[in-house]
Amino acid sequence: MIFNLSSLLEDLGEDGVTTLFSGYRAAKDSSVDEFLMDKAVMMEKKQECRTYIAVDIEHGSMLGFFTLAMRCLEIPDECSLSNSW
C-alpha cells in the first residue's frame, strides 16, 4: 500500500516515521538513503516536495519510496520541447 509522508507523520509522528525508514536501504545508492533519512521529512514540511512510501502492511516494512518535487520547470525557448505544446 502507498502512503503519503504527510499522513504518516500525522499518524506515526516523526519518531515512528524514522523507525519505519531505518529498516529500509536502497539497493545501490546510498544518496537515496541519505535523502530519505536526512531531508525527506524536512522538505515535506516545507512543502518543497511530496514523498510517497510503499509499505508491506502484512509485515509492517517499507518497500520503497518516490518523491515528486514541487517546483516549476523552466524550458528555454531554444529547446525543441518548448515548441511541442
C-alpha positions as CSV (number, residue, x, y, z in Angstrom):
1,M,0.0,0.0,0.0
2,I,1.2,3.5,-0.7
3,F,1.0,6.3,1.9
4,N,2.0,9.9,1.6
5,L,4.6,11.1,4.0
6,S,2.4,13.8,5.5
7,S,-0.3,11.3,6.6
8,L,2.4,9.0,8.0
9,L,3.8,11.9,10.0
10,E,0.3,12.7,11.4
11,D,-0.4,9.0,12.3
12,L,3.0,7.9,13.5
13,G,4.8,11.1,14.4
14,E,8.4,11.8,13.4
15,D,9.8,9.0,15.7
16,G,7.6,6.4,14.1
17,V,8.4,7.5,10.6
18,T,12.2,7.4,11.4
19,T,11.7,3.9,12.8
20,L,10.0,2.9,9.5
21,F,12.7,4.5,7.4
22,S,15.5,2.8,9.4
23,G,14.5,-0.6,8.2
24,Y,14.9,0.5,4.5
25,R,18.0,0.5,2.4
26,A,18.2,1.4,-1.3
27,A,19.8,-1.4,-3.3
28,K,22.7,0.5,-4.8
29,D,22.6,4.2,-4.0
30,S,23.4,5.5,-0.5
31,S,22.5,9.0,-1.5
32,V,18.9,7.8,-1.8
33,D,19.1,6.6,1.8
34,E,20.6,9.9,2.9
35,F,17.8,11.8,1.3
36,L,15.2,9.7,3.0
37,M,16.8,9.9,6.4
38,D,18.0,13.5,6.3
39,K,15.8,15.5,4.0
40,A,12.5,13.9,3.1
41,V,10.7,15.0,6.3
42,M,12.1,18.5,6.3
43,M,11.3,19.1,2.6
44,E,7.8,17.6,3.1
45,K,7.1,20.1,6.0
46,K,8.4,23.0,3.9
47,Q,6.2,21.8,1.0
48,E,9.1,21.6,-1.3
49,C,8.3,18.0,-2.3
50,R,5.8,15.2,-1.7
51,T,7.2,11.8,-0.8
52,Y,5.2,8.6,-1.1
53,I,6.1,5.4,0.8
54,A,5.3,1.9,-0.3
55,V,4.6,-0.3,2.8
56,D,4.1,-4.0,3.2
57,I,1.1,-3.9,5.5
58,E,1.3,-7.6,6.4
59,H,4.9,-7.3,7.7
60,G,4.9,-3.6,8.6
61,S,8.0,-2.9,6.5
62,M,8.9,-0.3,4.0
63,L,9.3,-1.5,0.4
64,G,10.4,1.7,-1.3
65,F,9.5,5.3,-2.0
66,F,9.3,8.1,-4.6
67,T,9.4,11.8,-4.3
68,L,7.9,14.5,-6.5
69,A,9.5,18.0,-6.5
70,M,7.1,20.9,-6.1
71,R,9.0,23.3,-8.4
72,C,8.2,24.8,-11.8
73,L,10.4,23.6,-14.6
74,E,11.5,26.3,-17.0
75,I,12.3,25.3,-20.5
76,P,14.3,27.7,-22.6
77,D,12.7,28.9,-25.9
78,E,15.5,27.5,-28.0
79,C,14.8,24.0,-26.7
80,S,12.7,21.9,-29.1
81,L,10.5,20.8,-26.2
82,S,9.1,24.3,-25.6
83,N,7.5,24.3,-29.1
84,S,5.8,20.9,-28.8
85,W,2.9,22.2,-26.8
